[in-house]
C-alpha cells in the first residue's frame, strides 16, 4: 500500500471527480472522444463508429465493487485510439454497463444485472469478450458459467478466490461475498473451466491478498500477465501496460 500510495491518492481523487461529474451514466463512445450520456449506447471501433456491427465481437467492461462505467475511461480511450493500427477484422464493439450500487450485492446479483443490461440493449451473446475489474471479474466468471459462454473472460485485479482484505472489512456482507477461499468462490472456480480465462495479476495491489487468489489454477501460464507497475487497485485501469495487454488478448482469435 505504501508503494502504490501516490496512485491511490491521485487516481482515488480523479475517480471521485469523474463519478461526481459523470454520475452513474453509461458512456458514449465516439471516434474522437468519450462523453457522458444518460442512456445505454455502445459502438464499434471502426467507421462509422455510430452503429453496432452484430457480426463482430463485443467487448463488455464490467466494473467492480462500488464502481461505475467512468472507471474505464482511460482504457476505452486507449482502445479507440490504438485500434486503427490493427487490421479491420479485429474491430469490435465496446459496451460498458452500469450494474447499479453493487456494494451490498452478491456475485449472482451482479451477473443477473449484467445479463439484463445486455438483453435490454439487444446485444448478441454469441460473440462476447468479458473484461471484469476486481469484483467484476467474478461477475464475468459467474455469467459465463450460468448464463452464456463467452469467447473469453479477462480479469483485472480480481480476487477469484477472494481476498484476506475482505475478511477484515467492517461490512460482513463484503466479507461473506469476497472473503478469501469462501465456499461460493471455490465452487465457482470448479465450474469455470469450459472457456478461456486470462488474468492480470498485480504485484503491488493493496486490495488483493494473497496474489495467487487472482488466477485460476487451470489457466495456462501464457494467459496470466503479472503486472509489476506501481498503479494501485484503484489506478490500474490507467496503466498503458495493462491496455496493451488487453489489446493483444482481445485481438487474438
Steps between C-alpha positions, in 0.01 A plus 500: 500500500793733574654422161183589311389788726559771232272306263243448774487872577511629142266249340274491803441873467462484120249216524303692761497805272390298196221334693377834628505650147377203302286341768374152424465557127620237262748638252458599139791410279577719199779510246678785673401504864297352780205697631241448768160377394199403711396210280662169411697532178767279356704542184753317292858611461502536122328765285229616509528432876137585562343166416524152641641225283344177618750289308800609708601450861356707783734596780310540829684685777361417846575725797576381850365549851352851524631583152356681201550502122724808517758279675587371152538838327877468453478145366220583258681804362816294463320223311329746266823684425709189444249277324547671158854360505353151486349320199134580435399144583607555860237770553258453785209666674551646848233505769545625856189433711418640840403226746355741752620536858659158541661561839252265668415266212609141446694368203178340377321835524766680297504226235121509472508879462766468231281251314204736523707794373621300199147388420364852539754621245429206270869410498569159345637257758676271254802721441591648838832572666449580867754718681442524874675733742529377860157367603399541134727208413297275730177626343647415159597151617153433641331641187712274281422196716126554544365725223697480178848382401712790368794487263727575794506656846772748599534596865691799640599496868214262570497293820388179331539319834422806710740711703608525863430873484128423464523276808601809697227725357259656751207408273433129552324489163829583329685230690233241420512579127871568451664327796802284423425142392130522583298200383311691228816620324671161531193335346494763223864425417408135438219592263694762304716266294323470165614831348831692477606718792762773496616662824684823575669447837638815669810462715438801724122507530399617848162324476603154375650260754637251428597557137434138400130566562504708179505209257351157450746208517354366175600815309810446282802708609502670158156642587620660822666841498688598816488878521781645710428869438414746775136560415274404789177304507324831438737623229584184308251588226725799420805290415604494131663160564164358606334653194763348268447157653122533468536605138718200418264253672190655343658481156585132527268261312 
